[in-house]
């Protein structure tokens, strides 16, 4: 899965950086040439946006697995209920588990 994700992110990076440059036409002397720079800037911003969304998704998956593993290893009476909550609700269940079980136990 990581190979596919890195391949997709690399393709997005290449397309957003070089596609506007490849489609640029030579400018006559009387035209403003700053439009090409605007396309490059927009491509860079889009690339940063995509990379940050990807990084947030990876962090959310890691956090989800961390909470699931913690729930499976912890000894308490509602373990099965919390496992179902984490698995069925995804990151929302992991966040709920973190604040309602793990953090409360850590504060003791």
N, C-alpha and C positions, 0 to 999 in steps of 0.2 A: 504494500500500500504506500509506503514511503517513497519508493521509486516512482510510482505513478504520480504522486503529489508533487515531487520535485520536478518531474518531467513537464507536468502541466504548468507549474509556476515558471519554469524556464521558458516555455513556449510563450506564455503571457508576457514575460519580461522582454523577450526578443521582439514580439509583435508590437508591443506598445512603444518600444524605443526606436525601432528601425523602420516600421511600416510608414510612419509619416515622412521619414526622410526619403524612402524609396519612391514615394508617390509625388515628391516635390518637383515642380517644374522650374526650369531656369527662369529667373525674373529679368524682365527688361530693366534698363537703368532708371526709369522714372517711377517704378513701383517700390512700395515699402517692403523690405525684406524681413521685417521682424515677425511676420506671420509664421514663418517656419520655426522660429524659436518658440513661439507660443504653442505650436503643436508638440514640440519636443518637451516643453514644460508640462503640458497636459498629459503626455505619455508617461513622464516620470511620476507625476502625482497619481495617476491611475495605477502605476506599478507599485508605488508605495502603499496605496490603499489595498490592493489585492494581497500584497505580502503581509500587511498588518492583519487583515481578516484571516489569512491562512495561519499566522502565528497565534491569533486568538483561538482559532479552532483547535489547533494542536494543544494549546494550554488547557482548553476546556476538556478535551479527551483525556489528557494526563490527569487532571483533577478528578474527573469522573472515575477513572480506574483506581486512583489513590483512595477515594472514598469507598468504593466498592470493596477493595482489598481490606481496608480498615474495618469495614462493617463485618466482613466474613471472619476476620481474626479476633474481633472483640467479643467478649462474653457478656451478654445481656439478654433479657427475656424477650424483647421484641425484634430479635435478629432477622427472622424470616420476613416480617412485615417490612423492615427497612431495606432488605435486599430487594424485595419486589418494588418498593417505592423508587429506589435508585435505578433499577434496571428499566422500569416502565416509564419513568418520567425524565430520564436522562440527566442533563446538567442541573435542572431545577431540583430534582430529588437529591442530587449530590450536594447542592448548596444547602438545602434544608437539613440534610443529615449532618453537614459540617457545623451548622449553627445550633441545632437542637440536640445533638448527641456528642459529637467529638469535642467541640469547643466547651460545652458544659462540663464534660468529664475532665477536660484539661485544666479547667479553672479550680477544680477541687483540690 
